[in-house]
Amino acid sequence: LPGKILRDIRGRPLIGHIVKRINLAAPDRPLVVATSNDSSDDPIAAYCRRAGLDCFRGALDDVAARFLSCMEAYGWEMGARINGDRLFLDVQTLYAMLAIADTGDYDLVTNLPGQTFPPGLGVEIVRKSFYRSHLSSMTSAHREHVTSWFYENPLLGRRYVYLNTSPKSAGLHL
């Protein structure tokens, strides 16, 4: 769905809903919208300016490099990847996963393996040095999907898989 990030949902663009949920979970943390430097993403950058959001722009065809470049530009040791279609991002899950990442014990904190969360609730937090050390091994398909290479190489790095223990949402599809 082209332009979905700016589609109006109940008087606010999709990105506004996602930012609100992130800020509920992490009000004191920096938040940056990472988009491409292609002119097709100029409306996203314009929205960020109007909304007072930081916007990082990088390669259109290399989302993995854009993710790393954003972390480097802001001097972060870790970066959280939350896709622009995560309207139903769970605030408590993000809060808990950030706390786990803050321990410094892990290179990757994720809730994707095991599929215990409904699709659309994925969060991934990656250590910059770990990510950088494996970027050159990623194929072009991996570079589009940012973290898929790590799931195909599950023995790399120190990982924490955050599992959903709520039977209410097991098997749900958003």
C-alpha positions as CSV (number, residue, x, y, z in Angstrom):
1,L,0.0,0.0,0.0
2,P,2.1,2.9,-1.2
3,G,2.1,5.9,1.1
4,K,0.5,3.9,4.0
5,I,2.7,5.6,6.6
6,L,0.9,8.9,6.0
7,R,-2.6,7.4,5.5
8,D,-5.2,9.0,7.8
9,I,-6.6,6.8,10.5
10,R,-9.1,8.5,12.8
11,G,-7.7,12.0,12.1
12,R,-4.0,11.1,12.4
13,P,-1.6,9.6,10.0
14,L,-0.4,6.1,10.7
15,I,3.0,7.3,11.6
16,G,1.4,9.6,14.3
17,H,-0.2,6.6,16.0
18,I,3.0,4.6,16.0
19,V,5.0,7.5,17.4
20,K,2.4,8.0,20.1
21,R,2.7,4.3,21.1
22,I,6.5,4.4,21.1
23,N,6.5,7.5,23.3
24,L,4.1,5.8,25.8
25,A,6.7,3.0,26.2
26,A,9.8,5.1,26.0
27,P,9.0,8.8,26.7
28,D,12.6,9.7,27.6
29,R,14.3,8.0,24.7
30,P,15.3,9.5,21.4
31,L,13.0,8.6,18.5
32,V,14.1,9.0,14.8
33,V,12.1,8.2,11.7
34,A,14.5,6.5,9.2
35,T,13.4,6.8,5.6
36,S,15.0,6.9,2.3
37,N,16.6,9.8,0.5
38,D,14.5,9.1,-2.5
39,S,12.1,11.9,-3.5
40,S,9.2,9.5,-3.1
41,D,9.8,9.8,0.7
42,D,9.9,13.6,0.8
43,P,6.3,13.6,2.2
44,I,7.5,11.5,5.2
45,A,10.4,14.0,5.8
46,A,8.0,16.9,5.5
47,Y,5.6,15.3,8.0
48,C,8.5,14.7,10.4
49,R,9.4,18.4,10.2
50,R,5.8,19.5,10.8
51,A,5.5,17.1,13.8
52,G,8.9,18.0,15.3
53,L,10.3,14.5,14.7
54,D,13.9,13.8,13.8
55,C,14.2,12.2,10.4
56,F,17.2,10.3,9.1
57,R,17.4,9.8,5.4
58,G,19.5,7.1,3.8
59,A,19.8,4.6,0.9
60,L,16.5,3.6,-0.7
61,D,17.7,0.2,-1.8
62,D,19.8,-0.7,1.2
63,V,17.6,-0.5,4.3
64,A,20.2,-2.4,6.4
65,A,22.8,0.2,5.7
66,R,20.3,2.9,6.4
67,F,19.5,1.4,9.8
68,L,23.2,1.2,10.7
69,S,23.9,4.7,9.4
70,C,21.1,6.1,11.5
71,M,22.5,4.4,14.6
72,E,26.0,5.8,13.8
73,A,24.7,9.3,13.0
74,Y,23.0,9.5,16.4
75,G,25.8,7.8,18.3
76,W,23.6,5.0,19.6
77,E,25.0,1.7,20.9
78,M,21.7,0.0,20.1
79,G,18.9,0.7,17.8
80,A,15.3,-0.5,17.9
81,R,13.6,-1.4,14.7
82,I,9.9,-0.8,14.6
83,N,8.4,-1.0,11.1
84,G,6.2,1.8,9.8
85,D,3.1,-0.4,9.7
86,R,3.1,-1.4,13.4
87,L,-0.2,0.4,14.2
88,F,-0.8,-2.0,17.1
89,L,2.7,-1.9,18.6
90,D,2.3,-3.2,22.1
91,V,3.5,-0.6,24.6
92,Q,4.2,-3.0,27.5
93,T,6.2,-5.3,25.1
94,L,8.3,-2.5,23.8
95,Y,8.9,-1.2,27.4
96,A,9.9,-4.7,28.6
97,M,12.2,-5.4,25.6
98,L,14.0,-2.0,26.0
99,A,14.6,-2.9,29.7
100,I,16.2,-6.2,28.6
101,A,18.3,-4.5,26.0
102,D,19.4,-2.0,28.6
103,T,21.2,-4.7,30.6
104,G,23.9,-4.8,27.9
105,D,23.9,-8.6,28.0
106,Y,22.5,-9.1,24.4
107,D,23.4,-8.3,20.8
108,L,19.8,-8.9,19.7
109,V,16.6,-8.6,21.6
110,T,13.6,-9.8,19.5
111,N,10.1,-11.1,19.8
112,L,9.9,-12.7,16.3
113,P,11.3,-16.3,16.7
114,G,8.6,-18.8,17.8
115,Q,5.9,-16.5,16.5
116,T,4.3,-16.2,19.9
117,F,3.1,-12.6,19.1
118,P,0.5,-11.9,16.4
119,P,2.0,-10.6,13.1
120,G,2.4,-6.9,13.3
121,L,3.7,-6.7,16.8
122,G,7.4,-7.3,16.0
123,V,10.1,-5.4,17.8
124,E,13.9,-5.9,17.3
125,I,16.7,-4.2,19.2
126,V,20.2,-4.7,17.9
127,R,23.6,-3.7,19.2
128,K,25.4,-1.5,16.6
129,S,28.8,-3.2,16.8
130,F,27.2,-6.6,16.3
131,Y,25.1,-5.3,13.4
132,R,28.1,-3.6,11.8
133,S,30.3,-6.7,12.0
134,H,27.8,-8.7,10.0
135,L,26.5,-6.2,7.5
136,S,29.0,-7.2,4.8
137,S,27.7,-10.8,5.0
138,M,24.2,-9.9,4.1
139,T,22.8,-10.5,0.6
140,S,20.7,-7.8,-1.1
141,A,17.5,-9.6,0.0
142,H,18.8,-9.5,3.6
143,R,19.7,-5.8,3.2
144,E,16.1,-5.0,2.3
145,H,14.7,-6.8,5.3
146,V,17.3,-5.5,7.8
147,T,17.5,-8.3,10.3
148,S,16.5,-11.5,8.4
149,W,20.1,-12.6,8.0
150,F,20.4,-13.0,11.8
151,Y,17.4,-15.4,11.9
152,E,19.0,-17.5,9.2
153,N,22.2,-17.6,11.3
154,P,20.8,-18.2,14.8
155,L,24.1,-19.1,16.5
156,L,25.6,-15.6,16.0
157,G,25.6,-13.2,18.9
158,R,24.0,-13.2,22.3
159,R,20.2,-13.2,21.9
160,Y,17.2,-12.8,24.0
161,V,13.9,-13.9,22.5
162,Y,11.0,-12.2,24.3
163,L,8.1,-14.7,24.3
164,N,4.4,-13.9,24.6
165,T,2.9,-15.8,27.5
166,S,-0.6,-14.4,27.1
167,P,-2.9,-17.1,25.7
168,K,-5.4,-14.4,24.8
169,S,-3.3,-13.3,21.8
170,A,-1.9,-16.6,20.7
171,G,-2.7,-17.3,17.1
172,L,-4.3,-13.8,16.6
173,H,-3.8,-12.1,13.2
174,L,-3.9,-8.3,13.1
